[in-house]
Amino acid sequence: MRRYSLLHFCTLAALFNATTPAGAYELFSRDDTHLNANLDAVFGVFHSRESYPASGRLTQGASTWREGYIKYGVSGDQGLRGAGTAYGAFSLVSSATWGDGDAAGYTDGSERTTKIEDAYLGWRSGNLFEVLGKDGIDFSFGRQNIAVGDGFLIQGDAFSAGRGLGDGQYNRGGAFYVAARKAFDKTAVLRIGGKEGWRGDLMWLKSDNPSQANTEMYVSTLEHVAAAGTVGLTYVNTTKIAEQYASPLQLERDGMKTYSVRAVGNAGVENLFLSGEYARQNKPNAANEDAWYLEAGWTFADAPWKPSASYRYSRFSEGYDTLFYGTGRGYGTWFQGEVASNYAGPFNNNARIQNVTFKVSPLESLTLGAMYFNYDTIDRNVRNTDGHEIDLYAEWRVNQHLTVLPLLGIYQPDKSAEKGGTQLGNNDTNVYTQLVFATTF
């Protein structure tokens, strides 16, 4: 398997969950006992005029495909008479891909799978430990989705390859772009502290995703949360991997330690947005690597349609391992360009990336956005992913249950695959379109 074919996926569902309140149908509610039915579904139609070699399956030409999933299950909580609250959830996910499969060939259009997604139990302390705030202790275990910060290092276990990759041995059910499966297979999570002030997490996470080499890791965080912003430290110790699935880059995860410092907020200035993170990786048998970004944005709150603009510069060293990154704050984080981040590259390593984003909200239920990305390869002897991309998109929240997300991507690589790049057959401009429907009940 090619080194870079494992390092990207797009969690569209995370974007959807960030822009639309999660829903549930109340099955039972009495005093401090609650039981809910949950349903989420995402369906998308996609077309790419060009194809990319990440899976090794495709040749030059266009791809048209459809993919989607339905997640269905129950969740509930039970008050324990002054001793906190017990909670839990169980759900299944049915996913599929139809048509040609995606533009990088990870899926071939034949995927149809139903698997367990969530299966976890937990306990929150309520007011038992007042010094730590409400629910100052929260312990959970089982199969669940876990995120750290805005997803620069960890945003679930969401790479969803299909039968097009590695003769099907990495098949997780397809639905590559919408990333149907996000839960880590096994977890134990202890969260200490409330929603403000000092807080931290201690976590053990185990993946059952072959595309992530079934990585096991220990994670700890320490954060200070205030109105002006959040500052945090993260430590990730990746340990066991399944070597038969690992790429050369992932083989270094056995014993690799990742340290990061991050901050996000407005520094007390209304309408200002600031964010940044620096991560360093100490590898047991290779050179140390790092990645970082700085971002600043401004919302013109008094102008019609409340326009906002932001600029971000990010740099990822040649052998940086992106771990389990994902969509934490919507489009562009951390999938930088819909064509580049999902199919063509760069996949957040060996690259310097500049991004300018502009958004307006002509209606309370409608957001229109434009993103520009410039890609500059650090070491072109590895591969050349120089180029740029423009993405135009809309987020239309039709009602509390349905969101419609159309997108047009225009991607221009500097080089074809035959000349060191990644686009098969030519370096023509690729016109990419997608229309996604997301619903929750």
C-alpha positions as CSV (number, residue, x, y, z in Angstrom):
1,M,0.0,0.0,0.0
2,R,1.4,3.4,-0.9
3,R,2.6,5.5,2.0
4,Y,0.3,8.4,1.4
5,S,-2.9,6.5,0.6
6,L,-3.8,6.1,4.3
7,L,-3.5,9.7,5.3
8,H,-6.8,11.2,4.3
9,F,-10.5,10.9,4.7
10,C,-13.3,13.5,4.9
11,T,-15.7,13.4,7.9
12,L,-18.6,15.2,6.2
13,A,-20.8,13.9,9.0
14,A,-18.7,15.8,11.5
15,L,-19.3,19.0,9.5
16,F,-23.0,18.2,9.5
17,N,-23.1,17.5,13.3
18,A,-21.2,20.8,13.9
19,T,-23.8,22.8,11.9
20,T,-27.1,21.0,12.9
21,P,-28.2,20.1,16.4
22,A,-28.3,16.4,17.0
23,G,-31.8,15.0,17.3
24,A,-33.4,12.2,19.1
25,Y,-36.9,10.7,19.4
26,E,-37.9,10.4,23.1
27,L,-39.1,6.8,23.8
28,F,-39.4,7.2,27.5
29,S,-38.9,10.0,30.0
30,R,-39.7,10.0,33.7
31,D,-37.9,12.0,36.5
32,D,-34.2,11.2,36.0
33,T,-34.7,8.3,33.5
34,H,-34.5,8.9,29.7
35,L,-34.4,6.6,26.7
36,N,-34.1,8.0,23.2
37,A,-34.1,6.6,19.6
38,N,-31.5,8.1,17.4
39,L,-31.3,8.3,13.6
40,D,-28.7,10.0,11.3
41,A,-28.4,9.5,7.6
42,V,-26.1,11.1,5.0
43,F,-26.3,10.6,1.2
44,G,-24.2,12.2,-1.5
45,V,-23.8,12.3,-5.3
46,F,-20.2,12.9,-6.6
47,H,-18.4,13.5,-9.9
48,S,-14.8,14.1,-10.6
49,R,-13.5,14.8,-14.1
50,E,-10.1,13.4,-13.2
51,S,-8.8,10.5,-11.2
52,Y,-5.9,9.8,-8.8
53,P,-3.5,6.9,-8.1
54,A,-3.6,6.6,-4.3
55,S,-5.2,3.2,-4.3
56,G,-3.3,2.0,-7.4
57,R,-6.6,0.8,-9.0
58,L,-7.6,3.6,-11.4
59,T,-6.5,4.8,-14.8
60,Q,-7.1,8.2,-16.4
61,G,-10.7,9.3,-16.7
62,A,-13.8,10.5,-14.8
63,S,-15.5,9.0,-11.9
64,T,-19.2,9.3,-10.9
65,W,-20.5,7.7,-7.7
66,R,-22.9,7.8,-4.9
67,E,-22.4,6.9,-1.2
68,G,-24.3,7.2,2.0
69,Y,-25.1,5.7,5.4
70,I,-27.8,5.3,8.0
71,K,-26.9,5.2,11.7
72,Y,-29.7,4.0,14.0
73,G,-29.8,3.1,17.6
74,V,-30.7,4.1,21.2
75,S,-29.2,6.2,23.9
76,G,-30.2,6.9,27.5
77,D,-29.3,8.0,31.0
78,Q,-30.3,7.1,34.5
79,G,-29.9,9.3,37.6
80,L,-28.4,7.5,40.6
81,R,-30.1,9.4,43.4
82,G,-27.4,11.9,44.3
83,A,-24.6,9.7,43.0
84,G,-24.3,11.1,39.5
85,T,-25.7,9.8,36.3
86,A,-25.1,6.6,34.3
87,Y,-25.4,6.8,30.5
88,G,-24.8,4.8,27.4
89,A,-25.6,4.2,23.7
90,F,-25.8,1.5,21.2
91,S,-26.1,1.9,17.4
92,L,-25.6,0.2,14.0
93,V,-24.4,1.8,10.8
94,S,-25.4,0.6,7.3
95,S,-23.2,2.0,4.6
96,A,-22.8,1.7,0.8
97,T,-21.1,3.0,-2.3
98,W,-22.6,2.8,-5.8
99,G,-21.3,3.6,-9.3
100,D,-17.7,3.9,-10.2
101,G,-16.3,4.3,-6.7
102,D,-14.4,7.4,-5.6
103,A,-11.9,9.4,-7.6
104,A,-8.9,7.8,-5.8
105,G,-10.2,4.3,-6.1
106,Y,-10.6,3.4,-2.4
107,T,-14.1,2.2,-3.2
108,D,-15.3,0.4,-6.4
109,G,-19.1,0.8,-6.0
110,S,-19.9,-2.6,-4.7
111,E,-19.6,-1.9,-0.9
112,R,-22.7,-2.8,1.3
113,T,-22.0,-3.3,5.0
114,T,-23.9,-3.1,8.3
115,K,-21.8,-3.0,11.5
116,I,-22.0,-1.9,15.2
117,E,-21.0,1.7,15.6
118,D,-21.6,2.9,19.2
119,A,-21.6,0.5,22.2
120,Y,-20.5,2.3,25.3
121,L,-21.4,3.0,29.0
122,G,-20.4,5.9,31.2
123,W,-20.9,7.7,34.5
124,R,-20.9,11.4,35.3
125,S,-20.4,12.7,38.8
126,G,-23.1,15.4,38.9
127,N,-22.4,17.6,41.9
128,L,-20.5,15.0,43.9
129,F,-17.2,16.8,43.5
130,E,-18.1,20.5,43.7
131,V,-14.5,21.7,43.5
132,L,-14.4,20.1,40.0
133,G,-17.7,21.6,38.8
134,K,-20.8,19.9,37.6
135,D,-20.0,16.5,36.1
136,G,-16.3,17.1,37.1
137,I,-15.7,13.4,36.7
138,D,-16.8,11.6,33.6
139,F,-15.7,8.1,32.9
140,S,-16.8,6.0,29.9
141,F,-15.7,2.8,28.1
142,G,-16.6,0.8,25.1
143,R,-16.9,1.6,21.4
144,Q,-17.3,5.4,20.8
145,N,-16.2,8.4,18.8
146,I,-13.4,10.5,20.5
147,A,-12.1,13.9,19.4
148,V,-9.3,16.1,20.8
149,G,-9.3,19.9,20.2
150,D,-10.4,20.7,16.6
151,G,-9.2,17.4,15.1
152,F,-5.6,18.4,14.2
153,L,-4.5,15.1,15.8
154,I,-7.6,13.0,16.6
155,Q,-11.1,13.3,15.3
156,G,-12.5,9.8,15.5
157,D,-11.5,6.7,13.6
158,A,-13.1,7.7,10.3
159,F,-11.1,6.4,7.4
160,S,-13.6,4.3,5.4
161,A,-11.9,2.4,2.6
162,G,-13.8,-0.1,0.5
163,R,-13.0,-3.0,-1.8
164,G,-10.8,-0.9,-4.1
165,L,-7.9,-0.8,-1.7
166,G,-5.4,-3.6,-1.2
167,D,-7.6,-6.3,-2.8
168,G,-10.3,-5.6,-0.3
169,Q,-8.3,-6.3,2.8
170,Y,-8.8,-2.8,4.1
171,N,-12.6,-2.8,3.4
172,R,-14.5,-1.1,6.1
173,G,-17.8,-0.7,4.2
174,G,-17.1,2.1,1.8
175,A,-18.9,5.4,2.0
176,F,-15.4,6.9,1.8
177,Y,-16.2,10.6,1.7
178,V,-19.1,10.7,4.2
179,A,-17.0,8.5,6.6
180,A,-19.8,6.4,8.0
181,R,-17.8,4.9,10.8
182,K,-16.0,7.0,13.4
183,A,-16.0,5.1,16.6
184,F,-12.8,3.6,18.1
185,D,-13.3,-0.1,18.7
186,K,-12.2,0.0,22.3
187,T,-11.8,3.0,24.6
188,A,-11.5,3.9,28.3
189,V,-11.8,7.6,28.9
190,L,-11.5,9.6,32.1
191,R,-12.4,13.3,31.9
192,I,-11.6,15.5,34.9
193,G,-12.9,19.0,35.3
194,G,-16.0,21.0,34.2
195,K,-16.6,23.2,31.3
196,E,-14.5,26.1,32.5
197,G,-11.1,26.5,34.1
198,W,-8.6,23.7,34.3
199,R,-9.6,20.3,32.9
200,G,-7.9,17.3,31.4
201,D,-8.4,13.8,29.9
202,L,-6.8,10.4,30.2
203,M,-7.6,8.0,27.4
204,W,-6.8,4.6,26.0
205,L,-7.9,4.2,22.4
206,K,-7.8,1.1,20.2
207,S,-8.6,1.1,16.5
208,D,-9.9,-1.9,14.6
209,N,-9.4,-0.1,11.3
210,P,-6.9,-1.8,9.0
211,S,-6.2,1.5,7.2
212,Q,-5.0,2.8,10.5
213,A,-3.0,-0.4,11.2
214,N,-5.3,-1.1,14.1
215,T,-3.3,1.4,16.1
216,E,-3.5,1.5,19.9
217,M,-2.6,4.7,21.8
218,Y,-2.6,6.4,25.1
219,V,-3.7,10.1,25.1
220,S,-3.6,12.7,27.8
221,T,-4.7,16.4,27.6
222,L,-4.5,19.4,29.9
223,E,-6.6,22.5,29.1
224,H,-7.6,25.8,30.5
225,V,-11.0,27.0,29.2
226,A,-12.0,30.7,29.6
227,A,-14.2,33.1,27.8
228,A,-11.3,34.5,25.8
229,G,-10.1,31.2,24.6
230,T,-8.8,27.7,25.3
231,V,-5.1,26.7,25.7
232,G,-4.3,23.1,25.7
233,L,-1.5,20.5,25.8
234,T,-1.8,17.0,24.3
235,Y,0.4,13.9,24.6
236,V,-0.2,10.9,22.4
237,N,1.8,7.7,22.8
238,T,1.1,5.2,20.0
239,T,2.0,1.7,20.9
240,K,0.8,-1.5,19.3
241,I,0.0,-1.8,15.5
242,A,-0.9,-4.6,13.1
243,E,2.2,-4.7,11.0
244,Q,0.6,-6.6,8.1
245,Y,-1.6,-3.5,7.4
246,A,0.9,-0.8,8.2
247,S,2.4,1.6,5.6
248,P,6.1,2.4,6.0
249,L,5.0,5.6,7.8
250,Q,2.7,3.8,10.2
251,L,5.4,1.2,11.1
252,E,7.0,4.0,13.1
253,R,3.9,4.3,15.3
254,D,5.1,1.5,17.6
255,G,6.7,3.7,20.3
256,M,6.1,7.1,18.6
257,K,5.3,10.0,20.9
258,T,3.5,13.1,19.8
259,Y,3.4,16.3,21.8
260,S,1.3,19.4,20.9
261,V,0.4,22.8,22.3
262,R,-2.7,24.5,21.0
263,A,-4.9,27.6,21.5
264,V,-8.2,28.8,20.1
265,G,-10.4,31.8,20.9
266,N,-10.8,35.5,20.4
267,A,-8.4,36.9,23.0
268,G,-11.2,39.0,24.4
269,V,-11.8,40.8,21.2
270,E,-15.4,40.4,19.8
271,N,-15.5,39.2,16.2
272,L,-11.9,38.0,16.2
273,F,-10.9,34.4,15.7
274,L,-7.4,33.1,16.5
275,S,-6.2,29.5,16.4
276,G,-3.0,27.6,16.3
277,E,-1.3,24.4,17.1
278,Y,2.3,23.0,17.1
279,A,2.9,19.2,17.2
280,R,6.2,17.3,17.4
281,Q,6.7,13.6,16.9
282,N,9.5,11.6,18.4
283,K,9.9,8.4,16.4
284,P,11.9,5.4,17.6
285,N,13.7,4.6,14.3
286,A,13.5,7.7,12.2
287,A,14.0,11.5,12.3
288,N,11.7,13.6,14.4
289,E,8.9,15.3,12.6
290,D,6.6,18.3,13.2
291,A,3.5,20.1,12.0
292,W,2.0,23.5,12.9
293,Y,-0.5,26.1,11.8
294,L,-1.6,29.7,12.6
295,E,-5.0,31.0,11.7
296,A,-6.7,34.4,12.1
297,G,-10.2,35.5,11.1
298,W,-12.6,38.3,11.5
299,T,-16.4,38.5,11.3
300,F,-18.0,41.8,10.1
301,A,-21.0,41.4,12.4
302,D,-22.6,44.8,11.6
303,A,-22.4,44.4,7.8
304,P,-25.2,42.8,5.8
305,W,-25.0,39.0,5.7
306,K,-22.4,39.1,8.4
307,P,-19.4,38.2,6.2
308,S,-16.3,36.6,7.7
309,A,-12.8,36.1,6.3
310,S,-9.9,34.1,7.6
311,Y,-6.3,33.2,6.6
312,R,-4.3,30.1,7.7
313,Y,-0.8,29.0,7.0
314,S,0.1,25.4,7.9
315,R,3.3,23.3,7.5
316,F,3.7,19.6,7.7
317,S,7.2,18.0,7.6
318,E,8.1,15.3,5.1
319,G,7.6,12.3,7.4
320,Y,4.9,13.7,9.6
321,D,2.2,11.2,10.6
322,T,-1.3,12.8,10.6
323,L,-2.6,10.1,13.0
324,F,-6.5,10.4,13.2
325,Y,-7.1,13.9,12.0
326,G,-10.5,15.0,10.9
327,T,-13.1,17.7,10.3
328,G,-13.4,19.5,13.6
329,R,-14.6,23.0,12.6
330,G,-16.2,22.3,9.2
331,Y,-14.8,22.5,5.7
332,G,-11.1,23.1,5.5
333,T,-10.2,21.5,8.9
334,W,-8.4,19.4,8.5
335,F,-9.2,18.4,4.9
336,Q,-7.6,21.3,3.0
337,G,-9.3,21.3,-0.3
338,E,-12.0,18.8,-1.2
339,V,-10.1,17.4,-4.2
340,A,-6.6,17.6,-2.8
341,S,-7.5,16.4,0.7
342,N,-9.6,13.4,-0.4
343,Y,-8.1,12.2,-3.6
344,A,-5.0,14.1,-5.1
345,G,-2.9,15.2,-2.1
346,P,-1.2,16.6,-0.2
347,F,-2.6,14.8,2.7
348,N,-1.2,17.0,5.5
349,N,2.4,15.9,5.2
350,N,5.4,17.1,3.1
351,A,3.6,20.3,2.4
352,R,3.2,24.0,3.1
353,I,-0.5,25.1,2.6
354,Q,-2.0,28.5,2.5
355,N,-5.8,28.9,2.9
356,V,-8.1,31.9,2.5
357,T,-11.8,31.4,3.4
358,F,-14.7,33.8,3.0
359,K,-18.3,33.2,4.2
360,V,-21.6,35.0,4.2
361,S,-25.0,34.2,5.7
362,P,-27.7,35.8,3.6
363,L,-30.3,33.9,5.6
364,E,-30.2,32.5,9.1
365,S,-30.6,29.0,7.5
366,L,-28.1,29.6,4.7
367,T,-24.3,30.0,4.6
368,L,-22.3,30.5,1.4
369,G,-18.6,30.0,1.4
370,A,-15.5,30.2,-0.8
371,M,-12.1,28.6,0.0
372,Y,-8.8,29.0,-1.8
373,F,-5.8,26.7,-1.1
374,N,-2.3,26.9,-2.4
375,Y,-0.1,23.8,-2.1
376,D,3.7,23.9,-2.0
377,T,5.6,20.6,-1.7
378,I,8.6,20.6,0.6
379,D,10.5,17.6,-0.8
380,R,9.5,17.1,-4.5
381,N,11.7,13.9,-4.7
382,V,9.0,12.1,-2.7
383,R,6.1,13.4,-4.8
384,N,5.0,16.7,-6.2
385,T,1.6,17.9,-5.1
386,D,2.1,21.6,-6.0
387,G,-1.1,23.3,-7.2
388,H,-4.1,25.2,-6.0
389,E,-7.8,24.7,-5.5
390,I,-11.0,26.8,-5.2
391,D,-14.0,25.4,-3.5
392,L,-17.4,27.1,-3.6
393,Y,-20.1,25.6,-1.2
394,A,-23.4,26.2,0.5
395,E,-24.8,25.0,3.8
396,W,-28.6,25.1,3.6
397,R,-30.4,24.0,6.8
398,V,-33.8,23.3,5.3
399,N,-35.3,22.5,8.7
400,Q,-34.2,21.0,12.0
401,H,-33.9,17.6,10.4
402,L,-32.4,18.2,7.0
403,T,-29.3,20.0,5.7
404,V,-28.3,20.2,2.0
405,L,-24.6,20.8,1.1
406,P,-23.7,21.4,-2.6
407,L,-20.1,22.0,-3.5
408,L,-18.1,22.9,-6.6
409,G,-14.3,22.3,-6.6
410,I,-11.8,23.6,-9.2
411,Y,-8.4,21.9,-8.7
412,Q,-5.3,22.7,-10.8
413,P,-2.2,20.6,-10.2
414,D,1.2,21.6,-11.5
415,K,2.2,18.1,-12.5
416,S,0.6,15.0,-13.8
417,A,1.3,11.6,-12.3
418,E,3.6,10.8,-15.1
419,K,5.7,13.8,-14.3
420,G,5.9,13.4,-10.6
421,G,2.4,14.6,-9.6
422,T,-0.7,12.7,-8.7
423,Q,-3.3,13.4,-11.4
424,L,-3.6,10.5,-13.9
425,G,-2.8,11.3,-17.5
426,N,-2.6,15.1,-17.4
427,N,-2.4,18.2,-15.3
428,D,-5.6,19.7,-16.6
429,T,-8.0,21.6,-14.4
430,N,-10.3,19.1,-12.6
431,V,-13.9,20.2,-12.1
432,Y,-15.3,18.3,-9.1
433,T,-19.0,18.4,-7.9
434,Q,-20.8,17.0,-5.0
435,L,-24.3,17.3,-3.5
436,V,-24.8,15.9,0.0
437,F,-28.0,15.5,2.0
438,A,-27.8,15.0,5.8
439,T,-30.6,14.3,8.1
440,T,-31.1,13.6,11.8
441,F,-34.1,12.6,14.0
